[in-house]
Amino acid sequence: MTTTKFEQVCYRTEQRDEHVSLFNMKSGEVGYSFGCTQEGVTVQVKLTNGNLDSWSRDECTENYSVPL
């Protein structure tokens, strides 16, 4: 995802308490954001199976096929 999109996802996650649906383009997994790290440019996600993970900005994109 672009830097601008990353900042928008992080704003929605951290300031509006939204859990943005994300798609990992490498693994094919879907997760929901619950935090961001600006230093590492990563998004912390909760996967649909309940596990937690951290994805870099470059390997994920917003998942528009899932309603928010």
C-alpha positions in Angstrom: 0.0 0.0 0.0 1.2 3.5 -0.6 2.5 5.7 2.2 -0.7 7.8 2.0 -3.0 4.8 2.3 -0.9 3.4 5.2 -1.3 6.7 7.0 -5.1 6.7 6.4 -5.4 3.1 7.7 -3.3 4.0 10.8 -5.4 7.1 11.4 -8.7 5.1 11.1 -7.3 2.4 13.4 -5.7 4.5 16.1 -7.8 7.7 16.1 -11.3 6.3 15.2 -11.0 2.8 16.7 -11.8 1.2 13.4 -10.6 -2.3 12.6 -9.7 -2.0 8.9 -9.9 -5.2 6.8 -6.5 -5.9 5.2 -5.3 -8.4 2.7 -1.8 -9.8 2.7 -0.7 -10.1 -0.9 2.2 -12.5 0.0 0.3 -15.0 2.1 -3.3 -14.5 0.9 -4.4 -14.0 4.5 -7.1 -11.5 5.7 -6.7 -9.6 8.9 -8.1 -6.6 10.8 -5.9 -3.8 12.0 -5.5 -3.0 15.6 -2.3 -0.9 15.6 0.5 0.6 13.6 4.2 1.3 14.0 5.5 4.3 12.2 9.1 3.4 12.8 8.9 0.0 11.2 6.0 1.0 8.8 4.0 -2.0 9.9 0.3 -2.7 10.7 -0.5 -5.1 13.6 -3.4 -7.3 12.5 -5.7 -9.9 14.0 -6.1 -12.7 11.6 -9.5 -14.4 10.9 -8.3 -17.5 12.9 -7.6 -15.3 15.9 -3.8 -15.2 15.7 -1.9 -11.9 15.8 0.6 -10.8 13.2 2.5 -7.7 11.9 2.5 -6.9 8.2 4.7 -4.4 6.4 3.1 -1.7 4.4 4.5 -3.2 1.2 2.9 -6.6 1.6 -0.7 -5.6 2.4 -3.6 -3.6 1.0 -7.0 -2.6 2.2 -9.5 -5.4 1.6 -12.5 -3.8 0.0 -14.4 -7.0 -0.5 -15.3 -7.3 3.2 -17.8 -4.8 4.6 -16.6 -2.7 7.5 
